[in-house]
Amino acid sequence: MDLILYQRDDCHLCDQALAVLAQARAPEFSSVFLDDVPELEVRYGKRVPVLRDDARDAELDWPFDEAQVQAFCGA
């Protein structure tokens, strides 16, 4: 599993997503910020935060809750 959280600087939804990921005890993930990355802005700009599993080519869009994160991560 290769998890990435796509997010923005100063994003209250992203802060909420981080709290949900902590509550769900999500596996380790990388944070990628869209700011100043035009390719990512086009793909994720209106959807952030987005949790992506590169290994499975799967994405979980916000809003998500603890149970959804656990199911997405296979817990």
N, C-alpha and C positions, 0 to 999 in steps of 0.2 A: 504494500500500500504506500503510495506516494502522494500524501495530502498537501494541498496548497489552499490557503485562504486568500482569495483576491479581495482587496479592500482599498480604502482611501484614507488619506490623512484626515483627521478631524471629522470622523464619520460616526455619529451616534449609533447608527444601525450596526456598524462594524464592531463597536464596543459591546453592543448587546450580543452580537454573534460570538465574540470571544468569550463572554460570560457563559453562554449556552454550551460552547465547546468545552469549557472547563467543567461545568456541571455534568456533562455527558462523559467526562474523562476520555475525550477523544485522543487517539494516538497522536504522536508528535506530528506537527505540520509546519510548513513554511508559510510565511506571510509575504505576499507580493502586493505592492502598492501600485495602483493604476496611474497615479498622478505622474504626468510627464512621460507616459509610455503610450503613444498614439495607437499602436496595434491593440494593446490591451483595453484601452479606452473604447475603441470601436466594439470589441467583443463583449466586454463586461460593464461598460459605463453605466447603463441603466439598471443593471441587475445586482450590483454589489450590495452586501457581501455575497460571495459565492464560494462554496467549499468544493474543491475539485480533487478527484482521485485520478491522477494521470495513468496509473497502472491499469485501471478499468475503463478509462475514458468516460467517466461518469461525473456529473455535477449535481450539487444540491444548492438550489437558490434560496435566498432569504425570502420570506421568514421560515425558519426551521426551529424545532424544539429539541429537547434532550432526547426524546424517543426517536425522532427522525434521524438525528446524528448517529445514535447508536445503531440503528438499522442500516444506515448508509455505510457505517464503518464495519458492519458485520459483527457487532457485539451481541 
